[in-house]
Amino acid sequence: MEISNSDVLQLTFQTFLILVLGMVLWRFVVSYSKKSSKPKGSSYFDTKYKDKWNR
C-alpha cells in the first residue's frame, strides 16, 4: 500500500483546518467566559466594623 502526495497534502490541510478551527473556538469560549465571570458585588461583608477599620 502506497501513500500518494495528494493524500499527504489532503491530510496536512485537514490537520491545519482542525487546528485553526480549534483555536478560534477556544478564543470564543475564553471571551464568553470572561463576560460571564464578573463579580456580582455582594453586600455580605459590608459592615460597620469594616468601615471603621478602613479609616
trRosetta pair geometry for C-beta under 8 A, 3 or more apart (Angstrom, degrees):
i j d omega theta_ij theta_ji phi_ij phi_ji
3 7 5.2 -116 -168 77 81 137
3 8 6.3 88 147 -51 113 93
4 7 4.9 104 59 2 74 101
4 8 7.4 -140 101 -1 44 87
5 8 5.6 -55 -151 38 38 111
5 9 6.1 39 152 -20 69 107
6 9 5.5 -52 -143 39 33 114
6 10 6.2 36 156 -20 65 105
7 10 5.8 -54 -146 37 29 110
7 11 6.3 28 155 -17 63 108
8 11 5.8 -56 -147 39 30 111
8 12 6.3 32 154 -20 64 107
9 12 5.7 -54 -147 36 30 112
9 13 6.4 31 154 -19 64 106
10 13 5.7 -53 -148 36 31 112
10 14 6.4 30 155 -17 64 106
11 14 5.8 -54 -146 38 31 111
11 15 6.3 36 153 -23 64 105
12 15 5.6 -53 -149 33 31 114
12 16 6.5 25 156 -12 65 105
13 16 6.1 -58 -148 39 30 105
13 17 6.2 32 153 -21 65 109
14 17 5.5 -54 -144 37 31 115
14 18 6.4 31 157 -17 65 105
15 18 6.0 -56 -150 37 28 108
15 19 6.4 29 152 -19 63 109
16 19 5.4 -53 -145 37 34 115
16 20 6.2 32 158 -17 68 105
17 20 6.0 -55 -145 37 28 106
17 21 6.2 23 158 -13 63 111
18 21 5.9 -58 -142 43 29 109
18 22 6.1 33 157 -23 64 110
19 22 5.8 -58 -148 36 26 113
19 23 6.5 24 155 -17 62 106
20 23 5.8 -55 -149 35 32 109
20 24 6.4 30 154 -17 65 105
21 24 5.7 -53 -145 37 33 111
21 25 6.2 32 156 -17 66 108
22 25 5.8 -55 -144 40 29 110
22 26 6.1 34 154 -23 64 107
23 26 5.5 -51 -145 35 31 115
23 27 6.5 30 157 -17 64 104
24 27 6.0 -55 -149 36 30 108
24 28 6.4 32 151 -20 63 107
25 28 5.6 -54 -149 35 33 114
25 29 6.4 32 154 -18 66 105
26 29 5.9 -56 -149 36 30 109
26 30 6.4 30 153 -19 65 106
27 30 5.6 -52 -145 37 33 112
27 31 6.3 29 158 -16 66 106
28 31 6.1 -57 -147 39 28 105
28 32 6.2 26 155 -17 64 111
29 32 5.7 -57 -144 40 30 111
29 33 6.2 26 158 -18 66 108
30 33 6.0 -57 -144 37 27 106
30 34 6.5 30 155 -22 62 105
31 34 5.8 -51 -149 32 32 113
31 35 6.8 35 153 -21 62 103
32 35 5.9 -54 -155 31 34 112
32 36 6.7 11 157 -3 66 111
33 36 6.1 -65 -144 47 34 100
33 37 5.8 30 160 -25 70 118
34 37 6.0 -63 -136 35 27 108
35 38 7.3 -31 178 -23 34 103
42 45 7.2 77 99 7 98 83
43 46 4.6 -49 -163 26 74 125
45 50 6.4 91 154 -64 79 159
46 50 6.5 -113 -141 60 34 141
46 51 7.9 46 -169 -47 71 97
47 50 4.8 102 55 3 77 100
47 51 7.3 -140 97 -2 45 86
48 51 5.6 -54 -151 36 37 113
48 52 6.4 33 153 -16 68 106
49 52 5.9 -59 -150 39 30 107
49 53 6.2 32 152 -23 65 109
50 53 5.6 -54 -144 35 31 114
50 54 6.6 34 157 -23 63 104
51 54 6.0 -53 -151 29 30 111
51 55 7.3 34 152 -26 59 101
52 55 6.0 -50 -160 20 37 114
